[in-house]
Amino acid sequence: MTLENYRELQAVDFGDVEIGNLMDISKLRIDKNQSVEKRRQQYLEKVGNPYLVRVGNIKVKVRFADNGFSLEDAFENLLLSV
């Protein structure tokens, strides 16, 4: 994915997405024996838009604070917790 692809996904409006069309990450399973790169690929393939997901019956828009952590670091931490 390119930076432009990520920006397009991030720009999707929260209200324009039906909850039934979002991946429930509480049920998501990623193979922790794989490298971080392969886990990232699995996650993206399963959720589609990494910025809009659901947890049970709650829609979630993921945002990253401008606190010095890169998107890569934040995404890697997210993957390690799934």
N, C-alpha and C positions, 0 to 999 in steps of 0.2 A: 504494500500500500504506500502511496505517496503522501506527503504532507498535505497536499491539496485534498486527497481523498478523506483524510482524517478531519480536515476543516469542514468539508461538506457534511460528514456524519455528525460532527459536533454542532453544526448549525441547524439540524433538524429540530423543529419546534416540539416541545414536550406535549402540548395539547393536540398535535396533529397525529399522534400515534395511539392506536388502540392497544390496551394492555394485553389483549389476547395475541397480538402480533409480536410481543416481546419475549425474549428468552428468560425463563425463571432461573436466575443464577443460584438459587438455593438448592436446585436439583442438578446443577451442572457438575459434571465430574471430568477432571482433567488428569491425565496420566502423569503423576508426580515423578515417575522414573525417567521421563523425557527431559531433554535440555530445556532451558528457559525459552529458547527460540521456538522449539516445537510446541511447547505449552502455549506460547503466544499465538501461534498459528492455529492450534486446536480451539483456543478461546474465541478468536476472531471468526473462525468458520462456524462455530456453534451459536454465537450471539449476533453476528452480523454487524450491528452498530454497538461498539464498545461504550458509547456514551449514553445509550438508552437501554435499560434492562428492567427487569422486575425482580422483586423478592417477594414471593408469595403473591398477594393481591395488591402490592404497592409498586407503582411505577417509580423508577429512579433515574434521574439524569445525573451522570457522573461529571464532575468538574474537578479540576486540579487547581489548587491555590498557587499563587505566584510567590512561593516561599523558598526558592532555590533548588527544589527537587525537579528534575527533568521529567517530561512525560514518560520517557523510557523507564526511569526509576520508579515512578508512581505505578505504571502499568505492571512492571515486574513485581512490585510489592502486592498488587492486587492478585496477580497470578499465583503468587506463593501462598496466598490466603484462601484460595478456592479449593 
